[in-house]
Amino acid sequence: MREVKAFIREERTVEVVEGLRKAGFRSLTVSPAEGTGKFTGKKAMPSLQFPVTHSKMTNLQIVCRKEDVEEIVKIIHKHGSRDKQGEGLIYISEVLELYKVRTGKKSREDI
């Protein structure tokens, strides 16, 4: 199993999530994020909540089968990119085990 984590521009969130859902990837976490990186947009302003950050982003997290990673990355790139600097990052982590909160039992079919 793998976890695909993507930080994308806020304004691309709906299109990326719709693309993922249309391709059958319906179990995902979407949350607001703020960060700072090499790129600073002209409209970037310090956050009131976190004074050191300046970019409002969306954090997408998807736990998937290893063989689905490439397709997910392509979908995020297709719907999240406008060929501009500072559009975000995608990274992949290995998921060693998955447990259901309700039962406490290990599960592989819940991804």
C-alpha positions, 0 to 999 in steps of 0.5 A: 500500500502507498499514501499519495500526499499532494499539496496543491493550490486551493483554487485547483482543489475541486477539479482535482478531487472531481478527477480523482472521484471520476477515476474511482478514487473516492476515499481521500482526505482533503484539508486546508494547508498553509506553507512556504517554499521557494516560490512566493506569489505576488499576492502572497501575504503572511498568514494571520494564524501562522506568521511564517507561512504565505501560501494557502494550499490544499492537502490531499491524502489518498491511501491506495494500492501500489499499482494505482500510484502512477494513475493518481499522480497523473490525475493530480498533475492533469487537473492541478497544474497550470504550468506555473511555479509554486503549484505544489508537490506530490510525494509517495510514502509506503503504508505498512499497515492499515487498521479500522478504528471501529474494530481495531482489526487490520484491514487491506480492503478498505483502501 
